Amino acid sequence: MTPDGPAARPGGPGGSAGMLSVDDLRKEGEAGTIDTVVTAFTDMQGRLFGKRIQVEYFLDEVVGEGIEGCNYLLALDMEMDPIPGYEMANWEDGYGDFAIVPDLATLRRIPWLDRTALVICDVANHDSSPVVASPRQVLIAQYERAAEMGYTPMMASELEFYLYKESYAEAHEKDFKDLTPTIPYILDYHILATTMDEQYLGPIRRGMHGAGIPVEFSKGEAWAGQHEVNFRYADGVTSADRHTIYKNGAKEIAFLHDISASFMAKPSEKDIGSSCHIHTSLLDTSGKSAFVDGDDETDVFRHFLGGQRAHIRELALFVAPSINSYKRYAAESWAPTSVSWGRDNRTCGFRVVGHGQSRRVECRIPGADANPYLAFAALLAAGLDGIENGTDPGPELKGNAYEAGEAEPFPSTLREAVDLWEGSDFARTTFGDAVHKHYLNYGQTEQRLFDEVVTDYERRRMFERG
């Protein structure tokens, strides 16, 4: 494995528009149609970090040599504060640099930014070995494990988000309270309401398509101002790259239109949460689905589903990474509260959908705040373990999973998720000690920082009457 990313990724259907080769970029640079290359990777929270590079310098130097950045970028909280307890980056070692290495297969045009291209990067140590705690490398390791077993993971994510009339600056001034959704009523599948927001959704769809992220559709979602844009499936790493670019790009496009977009799992107590449903299937070496044999589901399918069910609780930190993540899980909220599975059953944590070659497992547990590289890695690792160990998924749940007492609950708090991760031999052996310790420190930090805050809820209840 090298920091250049996994070899022989098949991509997915319809993803060529907007993609650039180095020769394409050189021609665009000479013509003056591209002069800036955003060179970026994701941090633990899933945010893009990197540099904007003049195209000539990118072509002359960065393509061959990469760039460098401070290694503290993988040891920060959401507020950008350096956090103690990380072995790969700390004050004791002086917070040195690591290499930021472009994966040139991801080079693409960014249509909503003037004269701009973007390339996703990996981060590497000074000896060129990958920084194993980097989210993209966590996924690449599981992708390559699948390849060694003879499978290509194909994945897709469905991200929901809210649009608000306030700009980001205005939302900040209002302390993010009492924001005004762009549509004041539930707009699930609503054509008139989504026409009213087409001035925002149209640029998102067209922009993503022009950036090599093939769009399927957009639709209104289950609450006021809530939307969803779906994209074609691809191999797991390509799909996670697209997810990251889209999430960042949707916020940029909102900014350019003087509104705001939020991918919080639960923006307020009165709103339905925003999900990140993740679809997974495996192709065998012939390029056919390993989940079906004709019309019949295979043991590979059943064991993959069994592994996901068996391990999802102890991997909750990777699919529900924040305090806010767990506010989304409530009965009859469209967010699952259990790790049950069912066929086309939206009350279950795992929903089996599709027919024939499209048969797949949809995990409905992650929220829109999930880091796609980590969430994809968790689901893939669990499923592959199920194949290796012949794990049975148990009986299908029929009916309402919210009311089924036999359905094992998903963790209800970050504290529970951190405890499960800390005690998980599976997580430690699957991802390695370095990754396990790194994200244990992340989870413990998230919980500690929240525990130190005095909330509005406490003041309202206790200031006068307590």
C-alpha positions as CSV (number, residue, x, y, z in Angstrom):
1,M,0.0,0.0,0.0
2,T,1.3,3.5,-0.9
3,P,0.0,6.9,-0.1
4,D,-1.0,7.2,-3.8
5,G,-4.2,5.3,-2.9
6,P,-5.5,1.8,-3.8
7,A,-4.7,0.4,-7.2
8,A,-7.2,-0.7,-9.8
9,R,-10.3,1.2,-8.5
10,P,-13.1,0.7,-11.0
11,G,-14.8,4.0,-10.2
12,G,-18.5,3.8,-11.2
13,P,-20.9,4.6,-14.0
14,G,-21.2,8.1,-15.5
15,G,-18.2,9.7,-13.6
16,S,-16.1,11.0,-16.5
17,A,-17.5,14.5,-16.9
18,G,-15.3,17.0,-15.2
19,M,-12.4,14.7,-14.5
20,L,-9.0,15.9,-15.6
21,S,-5.7,14.2,-16.5
22,V,-2.4,16.0,-15.8
23,D,-2.2,16.8,-19.6
24,D,-5.8,18.2,-19.4
25,L,-4.8,20.4,-16.5
26,R,-1.6,21.6,-18.3
27,K,-3.7,22.7,-21.4
28,E,-6.3,24.4,-19.1
29,G,-3.4,26.2,-17.3
30,E,-1.9,27.4,-20.5
31,A,-5.3,28.6,-21.7
32,G,-5.9,30.4,-18.4
33,T,-9.2,28.5,-17.8
34,I,-7.7,26.9,-14.6
35,D,-5.2,28.7,-12.5
36,T,-5.8,27.2,-9.0
37,V,-5.6,23.6,-7.7
38,V,-7.2,22.9,-4.3
39,T,-5.0,20.2,-2.9
40,A,-6.8,18.7,0.1
41,F,-7.4,15.7,2.4
42,T,-9.9,15.1,5.2
43,D,-9.4,15.5,8.9
44,M,-11.0,13.2,11.5
45,Q,-14.2,15.2,11.3
46,G,-14.4,14.8,7.5
47,R,-13.5,18.4,6.7
48,L,-11.3,19.2,3.7
49,F,-7.9,20.7,4.7
50,G,-5.0,21.7,2.4
51,K,-3.8,24.4,0.2
52,R,-4.7,26.4,-2.9
53,I,-1.8,26.0,-5.4
54,Q,-1.0,28.0,-8.5
55,V,-1.4,25.6,-11.4
56,E,2.1,26.1,-12.8
57,Y,3.6,25.3,-9.4
58,F,1.3,22.3,-9.0
59,L,2.4,20.9,-12.4
60,D,6.1,21.7,-12.0
61,E,6.5,20.6,-8.4
62,V,3.5,19.1,-6.6
63,V,2.7,16.4,-9.1
64,G,6.1,14.8,-8.5
65,E,6.9,15.9,-5.0
66,G,3.7,16.6,-3.2
67,I,3.5,19.3,-0.5
68,E,3.8,19.3,3.2
69,G,1.5,20.4,6.1
70,C,1.5,20.3,9.9
71,N,0.7,16.9,11.3
72,Y,-1.5,18.6,13.9
73,L,-4.3,18.6,11.3
74,L,-5.1,15.0,12.3
75,A,-5.0,15.8,16.0
76,L,-7.5,18.7,16.3
77,D,-11.0,19.1,17.7
78,M,-13.7,20.9,15.8
79,E,-12.5,24.2,17.1
80,M,-9.0,23.6,15.7
81,D,-7.4,23.3,19.1
82,P,-4.5,20.8,19.3
83,I,-5.5,18.0,21.6
84,P,-3.1,16.0,23.8
85,G,-3.0,12.2,23.7
86,Y,-2.2,11.6,20.0
87,E,0.9,9.6,19.3
88,M,1.3,10.7,15.7
89,A,1.2,14.5,16.5
90,N,2.0,16.2,19.8
91,W,3.8,19.1,21.5
92,E,6.5,16.7,22.7
93,D,7.6,15.9,19.2
94,G,7.1,19.5,18.1
95,Y,4.2,19.1,15.7
96,G,6.2,18.5,12.6
97,D,5.1,18.1,9.0
98,F,3.8,15.2,7.0
99,A,3.6,14.8,3.3
100,I,0.4,15.6,1.4
101,V,0.4,13.4,-1.7
102,P,-2.1,14.0,-4.5
103,D,-4.1,11.0,-5.8
104,L,-4.1,12.2,-9.4
105,A,-7.0,9.8,-10.3
106,T,-9.2,12.3,-8.3
107,L,-8.1,15.4,-10.2
108,R,-11.2,17.3,-11.4
109,R,-12.7,20.6,-12.3
110,I,-14.7,22.5,-9.6
111,P,-17.3,24.4,-11.7
112,W,-18.7,26.6,-8.9
113,L,-15.3,28.1,-8.1
114,D,-13.7,30.3,-10.7
115,R,-10.8,28.7,-12.6
116,T,-10.4,26.0,-10.0
117,A,-9.5,22.3,-10.0
118,L,-9.3,20.0,-6.9
119,V,-7.4,16.9,-6.1
120,I,-7.9,14.6,-3.1
121,C,-4.7,13.7,-1.3
122,D,-3.3,11.1,1.1
123,V,-1.0,11.9,3.9
124,A,2.3,10.2,4.4
125,N,5.2,10.0,6.9
126,H,8.7,11.2,5.9
127,D,9.6,7.7,4.9
128,S,6.7,7.7,2.4
129,S,4.7,5.2,4.5
130,P,1.0,6.1,4.9
131,V,-0.3,7.8,8.1
132,V,-2.5,4.9,9.1
133,A,-4.8,7.1,11.3
134,S,-5.7,9.2,8.3
135,P,-9.4,8.5,7.5
136,R,-8.8,7.8,3.8
137,Q,-6.0,5.3,4.7
138,V,-8.4,3.6,7.2
139,L,-10.8,3.0,4.4
140,I,-8.0,2.1,1.9
141,A,-6.8,-0.6,4.2
142,Q,-10.2,-2.3,4.3
143,Y,-10.7,-1.8,0.6
144,E,-7.4,-3.6,-0.1
145,R,-8.4,-6.3,2.4
146,A,-11.5,-6.9,0.4
147,A,-9.4,-7.1,-2.8
148,E,-7.2,-9.7,-1.3
149,M,-10.4,-11.7,-0.6
150,G,-11.4,-11.4,-4.2
151,Y,-14.0,-8.7,-3.8
152,T,-14.5,-5.1,-5.0
153,P,-16.7,-3.1,-2.6
154,M,-19.2,-0.9,-4.3
155,M,-20.8,1.8,-2.2
156,A,-23.0,4.8,-2.2
157,S,-24.2,7.3,0.4
158,E,-27.4,9.3,0.6
159,L,-26.8,12.6,2.4
160,E,-29.6,14.8,3.8
161,F,-29.2,18.4,4.7
162,Y,-31.1,21.5,5.7
163,L,-31.1,24.9,3.8
164,Y,-31.6,28.1,5.7
165,K,-32.3,31.6,4.4
166,E,-29.7,33.1,6.7
167,S,-26.1,33.3,5.4
168,Y,-23.4,31.6,7.4
169,A,-22.4,35.0,8.9
170,E,-26.0,35.8,9.8
171,A,-26.5,32.3,11.4
172,H,-23.4,33.0,13.4
173,E,-24.7,36.4,14.5
174,K,-27.9,34.6,15.7
175,D,-25.9,32.1,17.6
176,F,-27.4,29.5,15.2
177,K,-30.8,29.8,16.9
178,D,-34.2,30.4,15.3
179,L,-32.9,30.0,11.8
180,T,-35.4,30.2,8.9
181,P,-35.7,27.1,6.6
182,T,-35.9,28.0,2.9
183,I,-39.3,26.1,2.8
184,P,-41.5,26.5,5.8
185,Y,-43.2,23.1,5.6
186,I,-42.4,19.4,5.0
187,L,-41.3,19.0,1.4
188,D,-40.8,15.2,1.0
189,Y,-41.0,14.5,-2.7
190,H,-42.8,17.9,-3.1
191,I,-42.3,19.3,-6.6
192,L,-43.7,22.8,-6.0
193,A,-41.7,23.3,-2.9
194,T,-38.5,22.0,-4.5
195,T,-39.1,24.3,-7.4
196,M,-39.0,27.1,-4.9
197,D,-35.5,25.9,-3.9
198,E,-34.4,25.0,-7.4
199,Q,-32.3,28.2,-7.5
200,Y,-30.1,26.4,-4.9
201,L,-30.5,22.7,-5.8
202,G,-30.0,23.2,-9.5
203,P,-26.5,24.7,-9.1
204,I,-25.6,21.8,-6.7
205,R,-26.7,19.1,-9.1
206,R,-25.1,20.8,-12.1
207,G,-22.0,21.7,-10.2
208,M,-21.5,18.1,-8.9
209,H,-22.1,16.6,-12.3
210,G,-19.5,19.0,-13.8
211,A,-17.0,18.0,-11.1
212,G,-17.2,14.3,-12.1
213,I,-19.7,13.3,-9.4
214,P,-22.6,11.7,-11.4
215,V,-26.0,12.8,-10.1
216,E,-29.0,10.6,-9.9
217,F,-31.6,13.1,-8.6
218,S,-32.5,15.6,-5.9
219,K,-35.7,15.6,-3.8
220,G,-37.3,17.2,-0.9
221,E,-36.9,15.4,2.4
222,A,-38.9,14.8,5.5
223,W,-38.9,18.3,7.2
224,A,-39.0,22.0,6.4
225,G,-36.1,23.1,4.3
226,Q,-34.6,19.6,4.2
227,H,-33.2,18.1,0.9
228,E,-31.3,15.1,-0.4
229,V,-29.1,14.8,-3.5
230,N,-28.2,11.3,-4.6
231,F,-25.3,10.1,-6.7
232,R,-24.4,7.0,-8.7
233,Y,-22.6,4.2,-6.9
234,A,-18.9,3.6,-7.3
235,D,-16.1,1.6,-5.6
236,G,-15.9,2.4,-1.9
237,V,-12.9,4.8,-2.0
238,T,-14.2,6.7,-5.1
239,S,-17.6,7.0,-3.5
240,A,-16.2,8.4,-0.2
241,D,-14.1,10.9,-2.2
242,R,-17.2,12.1,-4.0
243,H,-19.2,12.3,-0.7
244,T,-16.5,14.5,0.8
245,I,-16.3,16.8,-2.2
246,Y,-20.1,17.1,-2.4
247,K,-20.6,17.9,1.2
248,N,-17.9,20.6,1.1
249,G,-19.2,21.9,-2.3
250,A,-22.8,22.1,-1.2
251,K,-21.8,24.4,1.7
252,E,-19.7,26.5,-0.7
253,I,-22.6,26.8,-3.2
254,A,-24.9,27.8,-0.3
255,F,-22.3,30.4,0.7
256,L,-22.2,31.8,-2.9
257,H,-26.0,32.1,-2.8
258,D,-26.0,33.9,0.6
259,I,-27.8,31.1,2.4
260,S,-26.5,28.3,4.6
261,A,-26.5,24.5,4.5
262,S,-26.2,22.3,7.5
263,F,-25.3,18.6,7.6
264,M,-25.8,18.3,11.4
265,A,-27.3,15.0,12.4
266,K,-29.9,16.8,14.4
267,P,-30.1,20.6,13.9
268,S,-32.7,21.2,16.6
269,E,-35.0,19.3,18.9
270,K,-38.0,20.0,16.8
271,D,-36.5,18.9,13.5
272,I,-36.2,15.4,11.9
273,G,-32.5,14.5,11.8
274,S,-30.4,14.3,8.6
275,S,-29.1,10.8,7.7
276,C,-26.3,9.3,5.7
277,H,-27.7,6.0,4.4
278,I,-24.9,3.8,3.1
279,H,-25.4,1.2,0.5
280,T,-22.9,-1.7,0.0
281,S,-22.5,-4.6,-2.3
282,L,-19.5,-6.7,-3.4
283,L,-18.4,-7.6,-6.9
284,D,-16.5,-10.8,-7.5
285,T,-13.5,-11.2,-9.8
286,S,-15.8,-11.6,-12.8
287,G,-17.4,-8.2,-12.1
288,K,-20.7,-9.8,-11.0
289,S,-22.4,-9.3,-7.7
290,A,-21.2,-11.7,-5.0
291,F,-24.5,-11.2,-3.2
292,V,-26.6,-13.1,-5.6
293,D,-26.5,-16.3,-7.7
294,G,-29.2,-15.8,-10.3
295,D,-32.2,-14.8,-8.2
296,D,-30.9,-16.3,-5.0
297,E,-29.0,-14.6,-2.2
298,T,-25.6,-16.2,-1.6
299,D,-23.9,-17.1,1.7
300,V,-21.5,-14.2,1.0
301,F,-24.5,-11.8,1.2
302,R,-25.9,-13.4,4.4
303,H,-22.5,-13.5,6.2
304,F,-21.7,-10.0,5.1
305,L,-24.9,-8.7,6.6
306,G,-24.3,-10.9,9.7
307,G,-20.9,-9.3,10.2
308,Q,-22.3,-5.8,9.9
309,R,-25.0,-6.6,12.5
310,A,-22.5,-8.3,14.8
311,H,-20.0,-5.5,15.0
312,I,-21.9,-2.2,14.3
313,R,-22.4,-1.4,18.0
314,E,-18.7,-1.6,18.9
315,L,-17.9,0.5,15.7
316,A,-20.5,3.1,16.5
317,L,-17.8,5.8,17.0
318,F,-17.0,5.5,13.3
319,V,-20.6,5.9,12.1
320,A,-22.0,8.3,14.8
321,P,-19.0,10.4,15.8
322,S,-20.4,13.3,17.8
323,I,-22.6,14.1,20.8
324,N,-25.2,15.4,18.3
325,S,-25.2,12.1,16.3
326,Y,-27.2,10.4,19.0
327,K,-29.9,13.0,19.3
328,R,-31.2,11.7,16.0
329,Y,-32.1,8.2,17.2
330,A,-35.7,8.3,18.3
331,A,-38.8,6.1,17.8
332,E,-40.8,6.9,14.6
333,S,-38.2,9.5,13.5
334,W,-37.1,7.6,10.4
335,A,-33.7,7.1,12.1
336,P,-33.3,3.5,13.4
337,T,-32.8,2.8,17.1
338,S,-31.8,-0.9,16.7
339,V,-29.4,-3.1,14.7
340,S,-32.2,-5.1,13.3
341,W,-32.5,-6.1,9.6
342,G,-35.4,-6.3,7.3
343,R,-36.4,-6.3,3.6
344,D,-37.4,-2.9,2.4
345,N,-38.2,-1.9,6.0
346,R,-37.3,1.6,6.9
347,T,-37.7,1.0,10.6
348,C,-34.6,-1.3,10.7
349,G,-31.0,-0.4,11.1
350,F,-30.1,-2.6,8.0
351,R,-32.5,-2.6,5.1
352,V,-32.1,-5.1,2.3
353,V,-33.0,-3.5,-1.1
354,G,-32.5,-4.0,-4.8
355,H,-33.1,-6.9,-7.1
356,G,-30.8,-9.2,-9.0
357,Q,-27.4,-7.7,-9.5
358,S,-28.5,-4.6,-7.6
359,R,-29.1,-6.5,-4.4
360,R,-27.4,-4.6,-1.6
361,V,-27.5,-3.7,2.1
362,E,-28.5,-0.2,3.1
363,C,-27.3,0.8,6.6
364,R,-29.6,3.5,7.8
365,I,-27.7,4.2,11.1
366,P,-25.2,6.9,10.2
367,G,-26.2,10.5,10.2
368,A,-25.1,13.3,7.8
369,D,-22.3,14.2,10.2
370,A,-20.4,10.9,9.6
371,N,-16.9,11.0,8.1
372,P,-17.5,8.8,5.0
373,Y,-14.1,7.2,5.0
374,L,-14.5,6.0,8.6
375,A,-18.2,5.0,8.2
376,F,-17.5,3.1,5.0
377,A,-14.4,1.4,6.6
378,A,-16.5,0.3,9.6
379,L,-19.3,-1.2,7.6
380,L,-16.8,-2.9,5.2
381,A,-14.6,-4.3,8.0
382,A,-17.6,-5.7,9.8
383,G,-19.0,-7.3,6.7
384,L,-15.7,-8.9,5.6
385,D,-15.3,-10.3,9.1
386,G,-18.8,-11.8,8.7
387,I,-17.7,-13.5,5.5
388,E,-14.5,-14.9,7.0
389,N,-16.3,-16.3,10.0
390,G,-19.6,-17.3,8.4
391,T,-21.6,-15.0,10.7
392,D,-25.4,-15.6,10.4
393,P,-27.5,-12.4,10.4
394,G,-30.3,-13.9,12.4
395,P,-33.9,-13.8,11.4
396,E,-35.4,-11.0,9.4
397,L,-37.4,-8.5,11.5
398,K,-40.9,-8.1,10.1
399,G,-43.1,-5.2,11.2
400,N,-42.2,-2.2,13.3
401,A,-38.6,-2.4,14.6
402,Y,-39.3,0.5,16.9
403,E,-41.7,-1.7,18.8
404,A,-39.8,-5.0,18.5
405,G,-38.4,-5.8,21.9
406,E,-36.1,-8.5,20.5
407,A,-34.2,-6.0,18.3
408,E,-30.7,-5.2,19.9
409,P,-30.5,-1.4,20.4
410,F,-27.8,0.8,18.8
411,P,-25.9,2.9,21.3
412,S,-27.9,5.9,22.5
413,T,-25.0,8.1,23.6
414,L,-21.5,8.9,22.5
415,R,-20.3,7.9,26.0
416,E,-21.6,4.3,25.3
417,A,-20.1,4.3,21.9
418,V,-16.6,5.3,23.2
419,D,-16.8,2.6,25.9
420,L,-17.7,0.0,23.3
421,W,-14.9,1.1,21.1
422,E,-12.4,1.1,24.0
423,G,-13.3,-2.5,24.9
424,S,-13.5,-3.8,21.4
425,D,-10.9,-6.4,20.5
426,F,-12.4,-6.5,17.0
427,A,-11.7,-2.8,16.4
428,R,-8.2,-3.1,17.8
429,T,-7.2,-6.1,15.8
430,T,-9.0,-5.0,12.6
431,F,-7.8,-1.4,12.4
432,G,-4.6,-1.8,14.4
433,D,-3.4,-0.4,17.7
434,A,-2.4,2.9,16.3
435,V,-5.8,3.6,14.7
436,H,-7.7,2.2,17.8
437,K,-5.8,4.5,20.2
438,H,-6.0,7.5,17.9
439,Y,-9.8,7.4,17.6
440,L,-10.3,6.4,21.2
441,N,-8.6,9.7,22.1
442,Y,-10.8,11.4,19.6
443,G,-14.0,10.0,21.2
444,Q,-12.9,10.6,24.7
445,T,-12.1,14.2,23.8
446,E,-15.4,14.8,22.2
447,Q,-17.2,13.5,25.3
448,R,-15.0,15.5,27.7
449,L,-15.4,18.8,25.8
450,F,-19.2,18.4,26.0
451,D,-19.2,17.4,29.6
452,E,-17.3,20.7,30.4
453,V,-20.0,22.9,28.8
454,V,-22.9,24.4,30.8
455,T,-25.8,24.3,28.3
456,D,-28.8,26.6,27.8
457,Y,-31.0,23.7,28.9
458,E,-29.3,23.8,32.3
459,R,-29.5,27.5,32.7
460,R,-33.2,27.7,31.8
461,R,-34.1,25.0,34.3
462,M,-31.7,25.9,37.2
463,F,-30.8,29.6,37.1
464,E,-33.8,30.7,39.1
465,R,-35.6,27.6,40.2
466,G,-32.7,25.3,41.1
